[in-house]
């Protein structure tokens, strides 16, 4: 099993919740109530899409980056009640 790092874009929706898309994997769309939930759903959708590529014998997208075990410059949201 291989692990890859993909980029996702998350935007806040005016009606509430968040939407994730990816420039790395065409067709990746995920929506959740929180950023964390949206990221989790996006990860699951990405896995299913990549498994479909493999199952059908299609090459993985060219901009996929294999995981090196070290992920740098990750930004995470932190909610604080003040």
N, C-alpha and C positions, 0 to 999 in steps of 0.2 A: 504494500500500500504506500502511495506517495502522498505527500502533503504539499500544497501550493499556497502562496500568499496572493490574494486578489485585492484589488481596490474597489471600494464601494462608495457611493455618494448617498448621503442621507439628508433629506430635507424635511422640515417641519411643515405639515399640511395645515391650511387655514381652518379646515373643519375639525382638526384635532388629529393627533397621531403623527406618524412619521412614515416616509416612503424611501426605500432604498433601491438604487439601480447600480449598474456596474458598467464601466467602460471596458473591463476585462472580459466579461462573459455576456455576450448578447442574449437578451431574453430574461436576464435576472431582474426580477421585480419582487419586492417584499414590502409588506405594510404591517406596522405594529403600533401598539398604544404608547410604548416608550422606546427610547433609542436602543436600550439593551434588548428588548423583545424584537425589535426590527432587525438588529444585527444577528440575533439567533436564527430568526426565520430566513434571513438572507444567506446565512451559512448553510442552512439545510437545503435551500433552493439551489445554491451553487453546487453543492455535493450531488444533488439529483441531476442537474444539467451536465456536470462533468462525467458522471457515471453513464449517462445517455450517450455522450460522445464516445466513450470507451466501448460500450455495448454495441454501438453501430459501426465501430471501426474508423470513426472520424478522428482526425488529429485534434489535439487540444488547442485552444486559441494560442497564437504565437506570443502573446504578451503575458502568459502565465509565468510566474516566478516560483521555482521550487523553494520550499521552506528550508532555511539553514539551521533552524533551531533557535535563532535569535531574531526577534522582531524589534525593529527600531522605530522610534518616533511615532508611537501610537498615541493618539489623543482620545481620552475617554471623558464622558460627561460625569459630573459628580453633583448631585442635588444636596443642598444644605438649607435647612430651615433657619432663617435669621430673623 
